């Protein structure tokens, strides 16, 4: 009777009714406490899903971008099956890497039956120092070898792969080599996440008298960087630990939870869980897995060791044209970076950028130019483009440098796989999977499509991954 009643309970839609039912059935199950406890633990994990479903169905908040939360295995993630241990990273997105920024600090959080340990943050420099002297190492990517003169991949630079899942697997390997510790997942948060935490939980006063809040946290951090070459120093670690204490000891409203979910969709807050329980907001869509859509991702890596990314404005223009004579599609992509900074001195400075451009696997590069200043001032860089295939993508990589108050434009042309032309023409719709970069606040995008007179246009500020379908008229 108890079991069937609890099964009915799980299907309830109102969260307050669910909690009342938990108390009722638990209080009446003294004759079989062992069974009741097992069932209650299962209910607690399912309760998060029911809560999510209830608020979603009743249109409390915008869930269009975070539907993945409904499908997580909370019972495993929250340690109801077995104790879980997660690695937490603080990422500096003023100095970008392809899937976030440079890693500055780390902590670990243990979770058992829904109860969390209090994290304590430490500087990653200690573990990187261990890795730099170890016998076993992961080779650094070529751009890091050539531009930063580092042969080994260190934790600081480890958010390098095209998505957070791939980067996380290397991060876990690095920490195992440095510490011998194994973790069940990785959580990464950047300065935008800290700014939101400050907005929700209020101002923090540090031991040196600094008062940090949501309106000054980024400037405070940059000034701290300017005063010391060895961050995160004690003040940054102190700030992270004080925020951790607040987050774990104070409940938030559902509206505030929705703000955190927004950070997830925009990749300022990122999660990776091992054993298949991956909170993957950037999983590849059906259309890309089945060669039914175009794709584009532009991923910067700031290799100048400067805090310039807040000062960089990026504009992407993609022109898509049918080529009747070859029965194919030619894409022409122009990416313009504008350095809005006023100084080339630390912590600002020249933007030394290795950019990776992700397009559908099987695309064929035709032309590549780098321009600065006037449109006539351009250089053929086709021979300097590094091309590699990575899963569903072909990736074009190259390096450019932009000084303060200057602009630079890369223009490349490439042919898409031929199968896409037939797909688009049959449906009279052009489809593209757009991949946003973790750590950036916004990116202006303009897409222009022309298929033998049938046209479509798309202009938007891209802040998260999405599939865009444009009818051809």
N, C-alpha and C positions, 0 to 999 in steps of 0.2 A: 504493500500500500504506500509506504513512504517513498519507494523508488519511483512508482508510477506518478505520484504527486509531484515529486521533484522534476521528473521529466516534463510534466505539464508546466511547471514553474519556468523552465528554461525558455519556453515559447512565449512567455508574457512579454508585452511590449513596453509597459510603463516601468521605468527603472525604480521608482519609489515603491511600486507594488512588489517588484522583485526583492528588494531589500527586506521588506516586511515579511515576505514569504521565507526568506533565509532564516530570520529570527524565529519564526513560528515553527518551522520544521526542525530546526536545530534544538529548540527547547523541548520538543516532544520526542526526541530520539535518544533519551538517556539509556534506554534498554539496548541500544546498538550504536554506541558512540563511534566505534571504529568505522562502521559503514557510513554513518552520517558525516564524519569528517572527510572521508574520501569524496563523498558526493558534493559536499559543500566546496571543497577545493576545486572540483570540476566546474561548479556553478560560478565560482568567483572568476575564473578565467573566461567563461562564457558570458559573464555579466558585462564585461567590457565590450564585447561584440553586440550584445543586446542594447547597451547604452548607446553605442554608435548608431545602430539601426534605428532606434527610437528617435534620436535627435535628427537623423538624416530624413526619416520618413515624415517628421513633423516640421521639416524645413527650418530647423534651428541652426543657422550658420550655413556657410557655403561648403558643401562636401564634394563638389564636382571634381576637385583636384586631388582628393585624398581618399578615394574609394578603396584604395589598397588596405587601409586600416581595418576594414571590415573582414578581411580574409586572413589576418595573422593568427598564428597559433599562440595565443597569449598564455596558455597553460604551460607551454614549454619555455617561452621567452621570459616569463615571470618566475620561473624556477619552481613550479608546482610539481613537475616530474622529477627534477634533479636540480641541485644548486647550479646557478649560472654565474659566469664571471665575464664582465665586459670591459674593454679598453675604451677610455674616453679621451679624446684629443681636442686640444684647443688649436685652432688653425688661424693663421694670420692671412686674411684675404686682401690685405693691402699689397701683398707680394704673391701673386697668383701662381698656382700650378694647375695643370689641366683639370683635376677634379677637386679644386678647392684653393689651397694656399700652402705656404710653408707651415709645417707642424712645429709649434713652439713648446707645448706642454702636454703632459699626459697624466692620467689617473686611472684607477681601476674601481669598478663597482661590482659588488657581489649581490646577487638576488636569490633569495630562497623563500619559497611559498609567499611571494609577493612582497617580502620585506627587503629593503635596500640597505646596504652599508653606506656610510658617509665617505664620499671620495676625498682624496687628498692629492693635489696636483704637484707635479715635479717637472723640472726643466728636462727636455729631451736631450740636451747637450751631454748629459752624463751617459746615457745609453748610446748615443752616437759615438762618443769617445771610445766606449767598449767595442762597438762594431768596427771602428776604424783600425783597431789593433788585432781583430780576430783573424783566425786562419780561414774561416769559411765566410764568404761574402757574396752578396748579390751584385752583379755588375751594374753600374750606373747606366742610364740611357745615354746614347751618343751625344745629345745636346748638352747634357750635364758634364760629360767627360770633356767636351771640347770648349765649352764656355765657362764652366765653373772649375775646370781642372780637377774633377773628382772621379776616381776610378770606381769607387764603391757607391752603391745606393745606400744613403743613410735615411733615418726616420724623417729628418727635416724635409727632405725632398720626395718623400714616398708617395704623395698623392699625384702620381704622374700618369697613370693609365687612363684610358678613355672613359671609364665609368668607375664609380666608387667601389663596386663589388671587386673588380680586378685589383684596384689599388689596395683594398683592405686585406686581401689574401697575402700580398707582399708585406704589408705592415705587420700582420700577425707573424709571418716568418721572421721578420727583422727583430721583433720583440722576443721571439723564442730564442733566437741566436744570442741576443744581448742579455736576457734575464733567465732563460729556461722556463718561463711561464707560458702557459697556454690559455687562450681566451675563447669565449663562445661568440664573440662579435665585436664590432667596432662602432663607436658613436663619435661623430665629429661635429664640432660647433665652431662658428667663426665670430668675428666682431659684430656682425649684424644680429646674431643670436644673443650675444651679450648685451647689446643695446636694448633688445626686446625684454630680456630678463630684468634689466635695470628699470625699464619703463613700468613693468608689472610690480616689481618688488621694492622699488625705491632706491634712493641714493645710498651709496656705500662710502663710509669714511675710513681711510687707510691710516696706518700707524704714523705715517709722515705728515698727516694732516690733509692730504689730498682728498677731495670729495668728488666721487665719480658717479655720473648719472647718464641717462639715455641721450641727453643733448650734448654732452662733452666727451663721451667715452672714446670716440675715434681720435679726436684731437689730442686728448690726454695720452692715448697710446702712442700716437706719432711723436709727440714731444718727448715721451719716455724713450722711444727708439732713438731719437736724435741725441739724447744725453748719454746713451750707453750702447755699446756694440755687443753686449752679452745678454740680450733679453731672450726669454722672459726672466727678468730679475725678481727679487723678492717681492716687489710691489705687485707685479702681474700675478705671481703665484698667490699672494695674499688675496687679491681681488677674486680670482677664480675660486679659492676655497671658501670665501665668505658668500659668494653667490651660490655655491653648491649647498651650503648649509641652509640658505633661504629656500632654495627650490625644493629640497627634500622635506622641509619642516612646515611649509605653508601650502595650503590647498589653493588651487586656482579655479576661477569660474570657467564655465564652458566657453564663453566668448574669448577668454584668454587662451584656453586650449586651442581654439580655432586659429589664433594668431600663430601659435607654434606649428600647427599643421600647415599653415601657409609658408612658413620657413622651410618645412620639409619639401613642399612642392617646388620651391625656388632654390633648393639645395644649399641653403645656409646652415641647415641642420640635416645631417646625413646618418643613416643607420645601415649596418650590415650584420646579419645574423648567419652563423654557420648552420649546417645541417638542413639547408633548404628553406629555413624560415627567414627569408630575406625581405626586408622592407624596401622594395625596389621601386622607387617612383620613376625610374628611368629605364625600365625594361623595354626591350624593343617591341614595337607593335606588330600586330598580325600582318599588316600590309608590307612591312619591310622583310619580315621572315619569309614572306611568300612572293617577293619580288614584284610587288604591286604599287610601290610608291618610290618617289625620289627621297633623298635624305640630305641633310646639311647640318653640320656642327662645326663651330669655329672655337678652338680651345687655345687660349693664350698661356704661355709660361714666362713669367717675368724672371729672367736670369741675370738681371743687373744688380741684384741684392739691394734694391731700393724700394721705398714704400710709395710707389707711383700709381698703383692701379685705381685708386680713388680719383686720380686726376686724368684718367684716360677715358675718352669718349670714343665709342666704336659704332660705326655705321656699316651695315651689310646690305648690298643690293645684288639680287640674283635675277638675271634675265634668262628665260627659258624659251628656246625657239625650235620649231620643227625644221629639220633639214631634209627636204623632199628628195634631193638628189642622192642621198645615201640612206634614206628611210631610217633616220635616227633623230635624236634630240641633242642639241648643243646647249650647254649651260655656260653662261659667262658670269663669273662671280667677281664683284669688286668689294673689297674690305678696306675701309678707311679708318685709321686711328688718328685721333687728334689729342695731343698732349696739352692739357689745359694748365699744367703747372707753370709757375713763374720763375722757378730756379732749377739749375742743374746741380745743385748742391744737396748733400745728404740732409734729411732722409728722403727727399725727392731726388730727381736726377734723370738722366737719359733712360728711356724705356727700352731695355734690351730684351726683345721678345722673340721666343721661338713659338711660332703658330702652327697648329695642326688643324688641317681642314678635312673633315670627315664627309665623304660622299658615298653613294652606293658602290659596293664591291663590283668590279668589272668596268668601272668608268675609265676612260682613256684620255689622258692629259694632252691638250693641243698646244696651248700657249701659256706663258706666265711672265708678267712684268711687274716691276717695282717702280712706283713713281713717287716723287717728292716735289712739292711746289706746283708748277704748271703741268698741264696734261702732256706737254711735249717732253718734259723732263722725266723720262722713263728708261728703265734698264731691263733688258731681256734676262730673266733669271731662270729660264726653263731648266738649264743644266744644273742649277743649284737647288732644284726641288727634290726632296727625298720622298720617294713613293714606296709605300708598303701596304700590304693587304692584312687586315685585322678583322677576322670574323666576317660580319656582314658589310664591312666598310672597306673602301680604299681610302688611305690617309695620305694627304700631301702635306709635307712639312718644310718650313723654311724660316730663316732668321731675318729680322730687320731691327733697326735702331731708330728711335725718334727722340729728339731732344725737346726740352720744354719750349712751348709756343710754336711747335712745328706739327705738320701733318705728314702722313705717308699712306700710300694706297698700293695694295697688291691686287692685280687683276689676272685671273686665270680663266681659261676656257677648257672645257672637257666634254667628251661625248658620254652620254648615259648608256647603260646596257640597252640594246635594241628592243628587248621584250617590253620595256616600259611604254614605248610609243603606241603599240597596239593596245595596251591596257588603258591608257589615257583616252585614246580616240574612241574605243568601244564604249566607254562610260561617259564620254564628253566631260570628263572631270580630271583635272590635274591634282595629284595628291603628293604631299611631302611631309616627311617626319622631321621636325625641327628639334635640334638638341641644344639646350641651353648650357651655359658654362656655370659650374658651381662657383660661388663666391662673388659674382658680379651682380650689381644692382639692376642693371637694365641693359638692353641692346636694341637699337633701332634696326628694323628689318623691312626691306621693300622687295617684293617679288613681282616680276612682270613676265607674263606668259603669252606667247603668240604661236598658235598652231594653225598655220595656213589661214590667217585672218580671224580665227576664233581666239579671243583674248580673255585674260583674267588678271586682276591685280590684287595685291595684298600688302597692307602697310600696318605694322604693329610693333609695339615694344615687347620684345620676347623676354620673359622672365622664368619660364618653365618649359619642359618638354611638351610637345603637342604634335598631333597630326592635323594638318590643314588640308581641307578639300575645297578646290576652287572650280566651280562650274565654268566650262568654256563656252563663251557666247559670241 
